[in-house]
Amino acid sequence: MTRALLDSNIDLASFIDHALLNPTATPEQVEYWCDEALKYHFPTVCVYPAYVGLASNFLHGKPVKVCTVIGFPSGATTPMVKLYEAQEAVENGATELDVVINLGALKSGRTNEVYREIAEICQETGQLVKAILEMSLLTQEEKQLAAEICMDAGVAYLKTSTGFHGGATVADVKLLKEITKGNVGIKASGGIRTPGQALDLIVAGATRLGTSRGPDILRQREKFEPPLSQSDEY
């Protein structure tokens, strides 16, 4: 199968968490993002906890889910604060939680703390949890360790980045695919601006993409994707 045919068979919209994580976002922008998510058939809209209620009300009865971020972007808040933030978000309508792990605890060998914090959020909320590993700040050994801890804790996805310290790379997605062996999803996030980047990450193993540029990516693809030649169809 040629790359052109492979790319043409990928429904990019179905992978995109439509993110609005600009700290200056307004209620009007949140509603606009929700409307775009509906228009383009994205699985979720991802907003800050302060806007979960607004997004949930706007999307009530609609197919788009509300995702939010917990302990974002540093991961350095206390376990009790993260748990409360997660529980409140769920009460307000969030069904997906992107939780930044405690990177300092991981790097200092306090792996039990990392595990307990994530496991408690998974257990107490009962919602889909994506652990943000911030892979650009980790060594290869730390990436493997963080992934294994979070999978043991019960997460549904491993997420590469917040976007504040570099973005997703094909190499990191391939590493996570090797580690996870298909047991959990992989969310690539940060710096995804073009259809080519998005498709490369999906081919590498990403099952979700976090980006604020989803509509633009789809428009770029529609504009520039060449028609398949006859030889590409087989």
Order of alpha helices (4+ residues) and beta strands (2+ residues): alpha-beta-alpha-beta-alpha-beta-alpha-beta-alpha-alpha-beta-alpha-beta-alpha-beta-alpha-beta-alpha
